[in-house]
Amino acid sequence: MPSCLAIAAHPDDIEFLFAGAMLHLADRGWDLHYMNLCDGSRGSTTMSQAECAAVRLKEAQAAAALMGAKFYGPIFSDMEGEYNTANLKKVTAVVRMAKPSIVLTHSPIDYMEDHEVACRLAVSAAFSHGMPNLESDPPTDVYMEPVTVYHAQPVHNRIPTGELVVPHFYVDTTSVIDRKIDTLACHASQKQWLDESQGMDSYLETGRQVGRDVGKMSGKFEYAEGWRRREHWGFCGADDDPLAKALADVIDDQRTK
């Protein structure tokens, strides 16, 4: 059975940015794997760091279970992520365990450092999964099959200096939007935090608006996610495009226009 691994920064990032494509894949028989690298422990103005980490762990586990994904625990606290060998070994172990042909991760350039660090670690782990001389943590047998990496849209579809990011293809999430929002609703602790810290009002309505904004960009779908395929060198075959192939009936591919 084919496998997809989502690697994001914080609990709720997968639900905001990735879950539509993942639900479509699950409906087509794919195995799903779910990992947030940060523990979410600083995403509160009312809970202690330890309490927040415990609450957000349970919320992320519930969201992963709702979408039928295998859950892998975080490896560092919010704002403490670093691109280093120790962290790469931990993420590489997850890639080897999940054996994905698709890795979904953040945009390489995004609005905050945690997203960019998570992206770098995900990309390097997708590259190193077949390197016997890179021992993972915990030690895990290498996985030699090709892995294709896809980058989600940056938050608000723009890089921090304001330039618009146009995806390679749009995935129509209209038919799965309610299920996608149900996974986001598992992160109930984030309503108060996002209202106070980022002015996001109702985070569930924000989740729908994110989809509407990308849908509007597509000029075709009511709700959508945008994805860019990373170049193949060191990862997969030149013509490998498993996400676009698997979801061919629900995508609008800008690369063919």
C-alpha positions in Angstrom: 0.0 0.0 0.0 1.5 3.4 -0.9 2.4 5.7 1.9 2.4 9.5 2.5 4.3 11.2 5.4 3.4 14.8 6.5 6.1 16.6 8.4 5.1 20.0 9.8 6.2 22.4 12.5 3.3 22.7 15.0 0.2 20.9 16.0 -2.6 22.3 13.7 -0.2 23.1 10.8 -1.0 19.9 9.0 -4.7 20.5 9.5 -4.5 24.1 8.1 -2.3 23.4 5.2 -2.0 19.6 4.3 -5.1 17.7 5.4 -7.2 18.1 2.3 -4.6 16.3 0.1 -4.1 13.7 2.8 -7.8 12.9 3.1 -8.0 12.5 -0.6 -5.1 10.1 -0.5 -6.7 8.1 2.4 -9.9 7.8 0.3 -7.7 6.3 -2.4 -6.2 3.7 -0.2 -3.0 5.4 0.9 -1.4 4.9 4.3 -1.0 8.3 6.2 1.8 9.2 8.6 1.7 12.4 10.7 4.5 14.2 12.5 4.8 17.7 14.1 8.4 18.5 15.0 7.4 21.1 17.6 5.5 20.2 20.8 3.2 23.3 20.7 4.2 24.1 24.3 4.4 27.9 23.7 1.1 28.2 22.0 -0.9 29.6 24.9 -1.3 32.7 27.1 -3.1 30.8 29.9 -1.4 27.4 30.3 2.1 26.6 31.6 4.6 25.3 29.0 4.3 21.7 30.4 0.5 21.9 30.5 0.3 23.3 27.0 2.6 20.6 25.7 0.4 17.8 27.2 -2.8 19.3 25.9 -1.6 19.9 22.4 -0.1 16.4 22.2 -3.5 14.9 22.9 -5.1 17.2 20.4 -2.6 16.3 17.7 -3.0 12.6 18.4 -6.8 13.0 18.1 -6.5 14.8 14.8 -4.2 12.1 13.4 -6.6 9.4 14.5 -9.5 11.2 12.9 -7.7 11.2 9.6 -6.6 7.6 10.1 -2.9 8.6 10.2 -0.1 7.0 12.3 1.2 9.5 14.8 4.9 10.3 15.5 5.7 12.5 18.5 7.5 15.9 18.5 11.2 16.3 18.9 11.7 19.8 20.3 9.8 22.7 21.8 8.3 25.7 19.9 11.0 28.2 18.8 13.8 25.7 19.7 14.0 23.9 16.5 17.5 23.7 14.9 18.8 22.3 11.7 21.5 19.9 13.1 22.6 16.3 12.8 20.9 15.2 16.0 17.5 16.4 14.8 18.1 15.1 11.3 18.8 11.6 12.7 15.4 11.7 14.5 13.4 12.8 11.4 15.3 10.3 9.2 14.2 7.5 11.5 10.6 8.5 10.9 11.0 8.6 7.1 12.5 5.1 7.2 9.7 3.8 9.4 6.9 5.4 7.4 8.5 4.3 4.0 6.7 7.0 2.1 6.7 7.7 -1.6 5.3 11.2 -0.8 6.6 13.6 1.8 4.5 16.7 2.4 6.1 19.6 4.2 6.1 23.4 4.6 7.2 26.0 2.0 11.0 26.5 2.1 10.3 30.2 2.8 7.5 30.9 5.2 6.4 33.4 7.8 8.3 32.0 10.8 11.5 30.1 11.5 9.8 26.9 12.9 8.2 26.3 9.5 11.4 26.8 7.6 13.4 24.6 10.0 10.8 21.8 9.8 10.9 22.0 6.0 14.7 21.8 5.9 14.7 18.8 8.2 12.0 17.1 6.3 13.8 17.6 3.0 17.1 16.3 4.3 15.5 13.3 5.9 13.8 12.5 2.6 17.2 12.7 1.0 19.1 10.7 3.6 16.6 7.9 4.1 18.7 5.5 1.9 22.1 6.4 3.4 23.4 3.4 5.4 26.2 5.5 6.8 23.8 8.0 8.4 22.6 6.2 11.4 19.1 7.3 12.5 17.8 7.9 16.0 16.6 5.3 16.9 18.6 3.1 14.5 16.2 2.1 11.7 16.9 0.1 8.5 17.4 2.2 5.5 14.5 2.6 3.0 15.8 2.6 -0.6 12.7 3.5 -2.6 12.3 6.9 -4.2 10.6 9.7 -2.2 9.0 12.8 -3.8 8.8 15.9 -1.7 6.0 18.5 -2.0 5.8 21.9 -0.5 2.6 23.4 0.8 1.7 27.1 0.3 3.3 29.5 2.8 0.9 31.1 5.2 -1.3 33.7 3.4 0.3 32.4 0.1 3.1 34.9 0.3 6.7 34.8 1.4 7.7 37.2 4.3 8.6 40.0 1.9 5.2 39.9 0.3 5.7 38.2 -3.0 2.8 35.9 -4.0 3.7 32.1 -4.3 1.8 30.4 -7.1 1.6 26.6 -6.7 2.5 24.0 -9.4 -1.0 22.5 -9.0 -4.1 23.0 -7.0 -5.9 20.2 -5.2 -9.7 20.6 -5.0 -10.6 20.2 -1.3 -14.3 21.2 -1.6 -15.5 17.6 -1.1 -13.4 17.1 2.0 -13.5 20.6 3.5 -15.9 19.6 6.3 -13.7 16.6 7.3 -10.6 18.8 7.1 -12.2 21.3 9.5 -13.2 18.5 11.8 -9.5 17.6 12.1 -8.7 21.2 12.8 -11.4 21.3 15.5 -9.4 18.7 17.5 -7.0 21.6 18.3 -9.5 23.4 20.6 -6.8 25.0 22.8 -5.8 27.1 19.8 -8.9 29.3 19.6 -8.0 31.5 22.5 -4.2 31.6 21.6 -4.8 32.4 17.9 -7.4 35.1 18.8 -5.0 36.8 21.1 -1.7 36.3 19.4 -2.6 36.6 15.7 -6.1 38.1 15.5 -7.5 35.1 13.7 -11.0 35.3 15.3 -12.5 31.8 15.0 -9.7 29.5 13.9 -12.2 27.1 12.3 -13.5 29.9 10.0 -9.9 30.9 9.4 -9.3 27.3 8.3 -12.1 27.6 5.8 -10.9 31.0 4.6 -7.4 29.6 3.9 -9.0 27.1 1.6 -11.2 29.7 0.0 -8.2 31.9 -0.7 -6.3 29.2 -2.5 -9.5 28.2 -4.3 -9.9 31.7 -5.5 -6.3 31.7 -6.7 -7.1 28.6 -8.8 -10.0 30.3 -10.5 -11.7 26.9 -10.6 -12.3 25.4 -7.1 -14.3 26.7 -4.1 -11.8 25.3 -1.7 -8.2 24.2 -2.6 -4.7 23.5 -1.4 -1.7 24.5 -3.4 1.4 22.2 -3.8 4.8 22.6 -5.4 6.9 19.5 -6.3 10.6 19.7 -5.3 13.1 18.9 -8.0 13.9 15.3 -8.2 17.7 15.2 -7.9 18.7 12.8 -5.1 15.1 12.0 -4.2 13.2 10.3 -7.0 13.0 9.9 -10.8 12.8 12.9 -13.1 9.2 12.1 -14.0 8.0 10.9 -10.6 5.0 12.9 -9.5 3.0 10.6 -7.3 0.8 13.2 -5.6 -0.4 14.7 -8.9 -0.9 11.2 -10.3 -2.8 9.9 -7.3 -5.1 12.9 -7.2 -5.4 13.5 -11.0 -9.2 13.6 -10.8 -9.2 16.5 -8.3 -6.3 18.7 -9.4 -5.7 21.6 -11.7 -2.1 21.4 -12.9 -0.6 24.8 -13.8 2.5 23.1 -15.2 0.6 21.8 -18.2 -0.8 25.3 -19.2 
